[in-house]
Amino acid sequence: MVDFFCGTGAMSFEAVSRGAHSCVCLDHASSVVDYVLQVARMFQVENKVLVKRWRYPEPLSSIDDRLKADILIWDPPYGAVLP
């Protein structure tokens, strides 16, 4: 699963708690990335949740050119203007 614009990471943490093998959380804000990493450590799922700083429309290969997922969550911030 890849969670674009992950915010709190809630969707990813819920997916992991329900049996998802792994999740990738992407967000452009370093404060969000730090927070999601902290929560992943708190829930002891840092081995299942990969958190990366990513800004749309960077190619996903900038994260990992082997990135594959069955589920994509695309939830940009309200009012965001995306090209």
C-alpha positions in Angstrom: 0.0 0.0 0.0 1.2 3.5 -0.8 -0.4 6.4 1.1 0.2 9.6 -0.8 -0.1 12.8 1.3 -0.2 10.6 4.4 -0.8 13.2 7.0 -1.0 11.4 10.3 -0.4 8.0 8.7 -3.7 6.8 10.1 -4.7 4.9 6.9 -1.4 3.1 6.8 -1.4 2.2 10.5 -4.9 0.9 10.2 -3.9 -1.2 7.2 -1.0 -2.7 9.1 -3.1 -3.4 12.1 -5.5 -5.3 9.8 -2.8 -7.4 8.2 -1.2 -5.4 5.4 2.3 -6.7 4.7 3.8 -3.2 4.5 2.9 0.4 3.8 4.7 3.3 2.3 3.8 6.8 3.7 4.6 9.8 1.6 4.3 13.4 2.5 6.2 16.6 1.6 6.3 18.1 5.1 9.3 17.1 7.2 7.2 17.6 10.4 4.7 15.0 9.1 7.4 12.5 8.2 9.0 12.9 11.6 5.6 12.5 13.3 4.7 9.3 11.3 8.1 7.8 12.1 7.6 8.5 15.8 4.2 6.9 15.8 5.5 3.9 13.8 8.2 3.4 16.5 5.5 3.8 19.3 3.3 1.1 17.7 6.5 -1.0 17.0 5.7 -1.3 13.3 8.7 0.6 11.9 9.6 -2.6 10.0 6.3 -2.5 8.2 5.9 1.2 7.6 8.3 3.0 5.4 8.0 6.8 5.7 9.6 9.1 3.0 9.6 12.7 2.2 8.1 13.1 -1.3 6.7 16.1 -3.2 4.2 15.7 -5.9 4.9 15.5 -8.9 8.3 14.0 -8.3 8.6 10.5 -9.9 8.1 7.6 -7.5 11.5 6.3 -8.7 13.0 9.1 -6.6 11.8 7.0 -3.5 12.6 3.5 -4.8 12.5 2.3 -8.4 11.3 -1.1 -7.1 8.2 0.4 -5.4 5.1 -1.8 -6.0 1.8 -1.8 -4.4 -1.7 -3.3 -4.6 -3.4 -0.3 -3.0 -2.9 3.4 -3.6 -4.4 6.0 -1.4 -4.4 9.5 -3.0 -5.8 12.1 -0.5 -4.2 15.5 -1.2 -4.8 18.3 1.3 -8.2 20.1 1.0 -7.9 23.0 -1.3 -4.5 21.8 -2.7 -3.9 22.9 -6.3 -2.1 20.0 -8.1 -0.7 20.3 -11.6 
